[in-house]
Amino acid sequence: MPSDEDLASGPLRVTAAVMIPAHELNWRFSRSSGPGGQGVNTTDSRAELIFDLAGTSALPPELKARALARLGRRLANGQLAISAAQFRSQLRNRQAARDRLAALLAEAIAPPPRARRATKPSKAAVARRLDDKTRRSQIKRLRRLPPE
């Protein structure tokens, strides 16, 4: 069974068919704001994961193009940066950043939904709608004061 350290540093599985090798994931660590006790100013627990989406060889060209189009606003020079600082442990922040990157990429490379096929309402539905409108207008007409 893999250890926590292996889960935070090995290849990243995005989907059943897509896996990103560990050498394509770049890490940066810094001091995290928030709780941390006495070690808050000495430990680099904030983890930033940087993935070069434009230069990756892990994605097929059509999936890469789809991801670049969908994540275009989040990219800086073709790179996607995910930072995690919610935990006091660097290891847990690394795992959180990996999980968020995998979820983001899985959503970005997912195939587009099938186009909706427009249908006409049935004759019975049209008749019900018109009957309701007639009934409603009759109720409102009866509320009016008679003309003088």
LUMFITI-920341 format. One record per residue (C-alpha): residue number from 1; y, z negated, x negated. Coordinates in pm, 1 decimal, always signed. Each point is the difference from the previous one (the first is absolute). Layout:
<nukols>
(NUM (Y Z X)),
...
</nukols>
This chain:
<nukols>
(1 (+0.0 +0.0 +0.0)),
(2 (+341.0 +98.1 -145.7)),
(3 (+244.1 -275.7 -88.0)),
(4 (+357.1 -25.8 +130.2)),
(5 (+127.9 +134.9 -331.6)),
(6 (-219.1 +310.3 +35.4)),
(7 (+127.2 +61.0 +354.6)),
(8 (+361.0 -11.7 -119.8)),
(9 (-47.7 +227.7 -300.5)),
(10 (-269.9 +259.2 +77.2)),
(11 (+26.8 +331.9 +182.2)),
(12 (+170.3 -6.2 +339.8)),
(13 (-198.4 +125.9 +299.9)),
(14 (+235.6 +159.7 +253.4)),
(15 (-257.1 +156.4 +233.4)),
(16 (-373.0 +60.6 -21.5)),
(17 (+67.4 +329.3 -179.2)),
(18 (+315.1 -84.0 -198.7)),
(19 (+7.4 -234.9 -297.2)),
(20 (+287.5 -45.3 -244.5)),
(21 (-105.5 -79.1 -357.9)),
(22 (+141.0 -317.5 -153.8)),
(23 (+179.5 +191.3 -278.4)),
(24 (+229.4 +165.9 +258.8)),
(25 (+124.9 -339.0 +125.1)),
(26 (+287.5 -144.3 -204.0)),
(27 (+91.4 -368.2 +27.5)),
(28 (+322.1 -188.2 -65.6)),
(29 (+34.7 -376.9 +31.7)),
(30 (+309.5 -215.9 +39.4)),
(31 (+105.9 -341.5 +118.1)),
(32 (-31.2 -44.2 +370.3)),
(33 (+253.8 -169.0 +222.7)),
(34 (-112.6 -262.6 +246.5)),
(35 (-238.3 -294.0 -31.0)),
(36 (-186.9 -71.0 -318.5)),
(37 (+53.3 -359.7 -101.5)),
(38 (+62.5 -77.7 -365.5)),
(39 (-137.2 +334.3 -115.3)),
(40 (+239.5 +208.0 +210.2)),
(41 (+223.7 +90.6 -295.1)),
(42 (-278.1 +56.4 -252.5)),
(43 (-262.8 +214.6 +170.6)),
(44 (+24.5 +369.6 +71.3)),
(45 (-169.7 -8.9 +338.2)),
(46 (+180.5 +292.4 +171.5)),
(47 (-208.6 +315.0 -34.2)),
(48 (+133.0 +354.3 +30.3)),
(49 (-250.4 +282.2 +25.7)),
(50 (+125.4 +349.4 -88.0)),
(51 (-204.3 +305.9 +90.7)),
(52 (+102.6 +350.3 -106.8)),
(53 (-80.0 +189.4 +318.6)),
(54 (+145.3 +329.5 -120.4)),
(55 (-199.3 -3.8 -323.8)),
(56 (-332.6 -140.7 +119.5)),
(57 (-324.6 +187.0 -41.6)),
(58 (-189.9 -233.8 +233.8)),
(59 (+112.5 +176.9 +317.5)),
(60 (-92.3 +355.6 +99.9)),
(61 (+305.9 +231.4 +19.1)),
(62 (+16.0 +7.6 +381.9)),
(63 (-15.7 -381.1 +27.2)),
(64 (+256.8 -38.1 -277.4)),
(65 (+238.7 +238.8 +177.4)),
(66 (-45.4 -187.7 +329.0)),
(67 (+63.4 -336.3 -168.0)),
(68 (+307.3 +129.3 -185.4)),
(69 (+144.4 +134.0 +325.0)),
(70 (-65.2 -319.8 +195.4)),
(71 (+107.1 -244.3 -271.6)),
(72 (+291.5 +204.6 -131.4)),
(73 (+262.8 -261.3 +87.2)),
(74 (-191.1 -277.2 -179.2)),
(75 (-49.0 +193.0 -321.9)),
(76 (+218.6 -17.0 -309.0)),
(77 (-66.6 +288.6 -241.4)),
(78 (-335.6 +56.7 +169.9)),
(79 (-105.6 -362.1 -55.9)),
(80 (-85.5 -253.8 +267.3)),
(81 (+82.0 -364.5 -77.3)),
(82 (-152.5 -295.3 +187.5)),
(83 (+106.2 -353.4 -82.4)),
(84 (-165.4 -322.9 +110.8)),
(85 (+138.3 -349.0 -46.3)),
(86 (-128.5 -194.3 +299.8)),
(87 (-257.5 -203.1 -195.8)),
(88 (+43.7 -246.2 -285.9)),
(89 (-284.2 +160.2 -194.1)),
(90 (+47.7 +328.0 -186.6)),
(91 (-360.6 +93.6 +72.8)),
(92 (+46.1 -36.0 +377.2)),
(93 (+325.9 +195.8 -16.0)),
(94 (-177.9 +277.0 -191.9)),
(95 (-270.8 +15.0 +266.1)),
(96 (+262.8 +3.2 +278.4)),
(97 (+185.0 +289.5 -168.1)),
(98 (-326.9 +194.4 -39.5)),
(99 (-88.6 -57.2 +366.8)),
(100 (+344.1 +115.4 +115.0)),
(101 (-14.7 +311.8 -218.3)),
(102 (-345.8 +88.5 +132.9)),
(103 (+113.8 -44.7 +361.9)),
(104 (+317.0 +202.5 -58.0)),
(105 (-185.9 +286.4 -167.6)),
(106 (-277.1 +0.5 +262.3)),
(107 (+261.2 +36.4 +273.9)),
(108 (+188.3 +268.9 -195.2)),
(109 (-305.1 +219.9 -65.1)),
(110 (-148.5 -38.2 +349.3)),
(111 (-27.0 +330.6 +187.4)),
(112 (+268.2 +62.0 +261.5)),
(113 (-95.7 -87.4 +357.2)),
(114 (-123.8 +278.6 +224.7)),
(115 (+272.8 +176.2 +192.6)),
(116 (+34.3 -102.4 +362.9)),
(117 (-103.4 +268.2 +245.0)),
(118 (+254.1 +19.8 +279.8)),
(119 (-146.9 -14.5 +351.1)),
(120 (+148.8 +48.7 +344.2)),
(121 (-6.7 -280.0 +257.3)),
(122 (-254.2 +53.0 +275.5)),
(123 (+110.2 +119.1 +345.0)),
(124 (-91.0 -339.1 +145.9)),
(125 (+217.2 -179.3 -258.6)),
(126 (+296.6 +228.7 +77.6)),
(127 (-47.8 -58.3 +372.4)),
(128 (-15.6 -380.7 -49.2)),
(129 (+320.0 +7.2 -206.5)),
(130 (+185.0 +206.2 +261.3)),
(131 (-125.9 -225.1 +284.1)),
(132 (+121.7 -307.1 -188.1)),
(133 (+340.0 +161.7 -53.7)),
(134 (+24.9 +86.9 +370.6)),
(135 (-99.6 -352.7 +101.5)),
(136 (+248.9 -153.3 -242.9)),
(137 (+286.7 +222.6 +117.5)),
(138 (-80.2 -85.0 +362.5)),
(139 (+18.1 -374.3 -79.3)),
(140 (+338.0 +46.7 -167.3)),
(141 (+127.9 +221.2 +284.6)),
(142 (-84.2 -273.7 +253.5)),
(143 (+203.9 -253.4 -199.8)),
(144 (+318.6 +203.1 +34.2)),
(145 (+254.7 -85.7 +261.3)),
(146 (+11.0 +253.1 +281.9)),
(147 (+296.0 +239.0 -19.2)),
(148 (+293.4 -103.2 +216.1)),
</nukols>
